[in-house]
Amino acid sequence: MLIADEFFLIAHNDIRGKAKLHPTATGLGLAGGLLGELVLHGHVTVSAGLLSIVNRRPPADALAHTVLDQLVGESQHQSVRTWLTFLAQSATTSVGERLARAGVLRRQESRRLLRTTVSYVPLDPNTAAWPATRLRVLLERSEPAPTLADALLLGLVTAAGLSREVLWSAGPRAHHRLSALVAALPPPLKELVAHTEAAVGAAVLRGVP
């Protein structure tokens, strides 16, 4: 499962699909995940607050392909914060649809008066709960060692204010290991996490819903 997919499941209730964060924080965390997927696969890099494209070859994943096309098509915009804000507007829907196509979630529409709302409900609560459980186990045990993708996901979870969902029953070792893993991220990924955290913090201060 890709980083943004796992973030989505951690950020939503594993039975009803209800968001655990306010929409802006959820969107920014997912946007960080989508950009992180491109960094991990060598398509883009991050330095000094700017995104640079290093490989324009289309990714295998359709959503990643779409995001890369957007970065290429608007290459005059390089600010990480700009792209986080832009992608956050549609990230919940985009990642929710990706998980629906994968058979993990079911798209559900609810109509009230003249408004239609869309939510994504897990087909299997155990599958939906697994990402948070998996990360907690990785932090509490020596083996298997967390991957770079795991460390990035942990960084984004922390940046968005979701660390309690992973650490709620964990001991001091897990807390320490989480901090160490995020601190050891390669510079482009560490910077992406820092910008995501700053964007979430700024949104909360503005009182953005």
Legacy VTK file of the C-alpha trace (Angstrom):
# vtk DataFile Version 3.0
C-alpha trace
ASCII
DATASET POLYDATA
POINTS 209 float
0.000 0.000 0.000
1.323 3.450 -0.930
2.177 6.142 1.617
-0.805 8.404 1.002
-3.127 5.382 1.123
-1.861 4.341 4.540
-2.031 7.932 5.773
-5.663 8.090 4.609
-6.585 4.985 6.589
-4.813 6.211 9.724
-6.572 9.584 9.394
-10.066 8.067 9.126
-12.160 5.867 11.370
-11.652 2.206 10.481
-15.376 1.409 10.670
-17.312 4.482 9.513
-14.615 6.267 7.515
-15.083 9.477 9.499
-12.112 11.878 9.498
-10.116 12.173 12.731
-8.618 15.552 11.758
-10.122 18.722 10.336
-10.241 18.574 6.519
-7.321 20.932 5.898
-4.911 18.965 8.088
-6.034 15.723 6.464
-5.592 17.182 2.983
-2.140 18.578 3.750
-0.964 15.266 5.192
-2.222 13.440 2.112
-0.594 16.031 -0.153
2.693 15.414 1.646
2.175 11.696 1.069
1.562 12.163 -2.661
4.676 14.304 -3.041
6.614 11.863 -0.875
5.698 8.999 -3.188
7.273 10.923 -6.081
10.391 11.707 -4.044
10.823 8.074 -2.982
10.530 6.865 -6.577
13.062 9.389 -7.854
10.722 11.660 -9.808
11.157 14.835 -7.759
13.363 16.174 -5.000
13.035 18.892 -2.381
15.656 21.459 -1.420
15.517 24.929 0.138
11.734 24.952 0.035
11.532 24.153 -3.664
10.399 21.114 -5.646
12.544 20.059 -8.595
11.619 17.443 -11.190
14.424 14.971 -11.797
12.645 12.254 -13.797
9.600 12.861 -16.029
9.015 9.185 -16.804
5.355 8.438 -15.950
4.924 6.523 -12.668
3.053 3.225 -12.777
0.356 4.482 -10.399
-2.329 6.563 -12.120
-2.670 9.133 -9.330
1.103 9.586 -9.036
1.156 10.032 -12.819
-1.485 12.762 -12.557
0.390 14.591 -9.800
3.655 14.462 -11.740
1.885 15.791 -14.840
0.603 18.706 -12.770
4.107 19.459 -11.481
5.525 19.330 -15.010
2.696 21.415 -16.477
3.090 24.139 -13.844
6.868 23.977 -13.486
7.052 27.736 -12.921
5.618 27.028 -9.472
8.279 25.310 -7.382
7.397 26.196 -3.801
6.741 23.106 -1.686
4.174 25.002 0.382
2.330 26.099 -2.769
2.062 22.523 -4.002
1.040 21.192 -0.600
-1.764 23.747 -0.463
-2.869 23.045 -4.024
-2.833 19.251 -3.770
-4.525 19.348 -0.358
-7.694 20.698 -1.978
-8.382 17.433 -3.807
-6.137 14.916 -2.042
-8.831 13.353 0.144
-11.013 12.615 -2.874
-8.097 11.515 -5.053
-6.654 9.095 -2.515
-10.101 7.928 -1.435
-10.895 7.045 -5.049
-7.556 5.228 -5.394
-8.383 3.113 -2.353
-11.892 2.506 -3.704
-10.430 1.262 -6.997
-8.164 -1.035 -4.997
-11.180 -2.530 -3.203
-10.211 -1.186 0.227
-12.939 1.463 0.539
-16.461 1.960 -0.766
-17.538 5.367 -2.052
-20.725 6.464 -0.319
-22.881 9.486 -1.155
-25.256 11.142 1.305
-27.807 13.768 0.268
-29.106 16.395 2.655
-31.306 19.146 1.271
-29.461 20.388 -1.822
-26.027 19.150 -0.792
-24.381 15.837 -1.587
-21.468 14.686 0.564
-19.104 11.866 -0.292
-17.396 9.593 2.211
-15.265 6.481 1.891
-16.247 3.563 4.081
-13.878 0.638 4.748
-14.974 -2.703 3.340
-12.933 -4.519 5.996
-12.259 -2.774 9.347
-9.187 -4.954 9.946
-7.602 -3.849 6.673
-8.377 -0.213 7.479
-6.882 -0.496 10.969
-3.750 -2.303 9.818
-1.518 0.688 8.854
-1.611 2.185 12.363
-1.127 -1.227 13.949
1.726 -2.041 11.574
3.574 1.164 12.432
3.123 0.612 16.168
4.560 -2.898 15.897
7.522 -1.600 13.875
8.274 0.979 16.551
8.018 -1.493 19.430
10.100 -4.295 17.935
13.633 -4.539 16.592
12.625 -6.621 13.569
11.695 -6.055 10.858
13.477 -2.740 10.444
11.267 0.150 9.251
11.778 1.107 5.601
12.394 4.630 4.328
8.736 4.755 3.297
7.731 3.776 6.844
9.867 6.551 8.310
8.354 9.100 5.921
4.834 7.952 6.793
5.644 8.293 10.490
6.947 11.797 9.830
3.776 12.823 8.010
1.580 11.245 10.680
3.417 13.287 13.304
3.318 16.455 11.182
-0.453 16.233 10.801
-1.079 15.587 14.498
-1.964 11.903 14.187
0.856 10.341 16.187
-1.562 9.373 18.979
-3.278 7.030 16.528
-0.024 5.073 16.222
1.368 5.475 19.735
-1.777 5.237 21.887
-0.685 1.987 23.572
3.064 2.189 22.912
5.801 2.532 25.490
8.716 5.010 25.757
10.862 2.964 23.337
8.357 3.484 20.541
8.160 7.240 21.163
11.951 7.523 21.096
12.278 5.383 18.001
9.689 7.428 16.108
11.629 10.633 16.804
14.905 9.001 15.792
13.518 7.626 12.524
12.071 10.970 11.463
15.273 12.784 12.417
17.294 10.342 10.275
15.263 10.921 7.095
17.272 12.032 4.037
17.238 15.839 3.632
14.564 15.997 0.865
12.119 13.880 2.855
12.905 15.579 6.162
12.252 18.943 4.525
8.973 17.705 3.032
7.827 16.600 6.490
8.859 19.952 7.989
6.935 21.917 5.354
3.883 19.721 5.866
4.014 20.290 9.608
4.404 24.044 9.113
1.471 24.140 6.693
-0.748 22.218 9.115
0.294 24.506 11.963
-0.435 27.622 9.923
-3.866 26.297 8.941
-4.731 25.553 12.558
-3.659 29.061 13.640
-5.850 30.582 10.922
-8.742 28.456 12.099
-9.230 26.938 8.671
-12.001 24.309 8.829
LINES 1 210
209 0 1 2 3 4 5 6 7 8 9 10 11 12 13 14 15 16 17 18 19 20 21 22 23 24 25 26 27 28 29 30 31 32 33 34 35 36 37 38 39 40 41 42 43 44 45 46 47 48 49 50 51 52 53 54 55 56 57 58 59 60 61 62 63 64 65 66 67 68 69 70 71 72 73 74 75 76 77 78 79 80 81 82 83 84 85 86 87 88 89 90 91 92 93 94 95 96 97 98 99 100 101 102 103 104 105 106 107 108 109 110 111 112 113 114 115 116 117 118 119 120 121 122 123 124 125 126 127 128 129 130 131 132 133 134 135 136 137 138 139 140 141 142 143 144 145 146 147 148 149 150 151 152 153 154 155 156 157 158 159 160 161 162 163 164 165 166 167 168 169 170 171 172 173 174 175 176 177 178 179 180 181 182 183 184 185 186 187 188 189 190 191 192 193 194 195 196 197 198 199 200 201 202 203 204 205 206 207 208
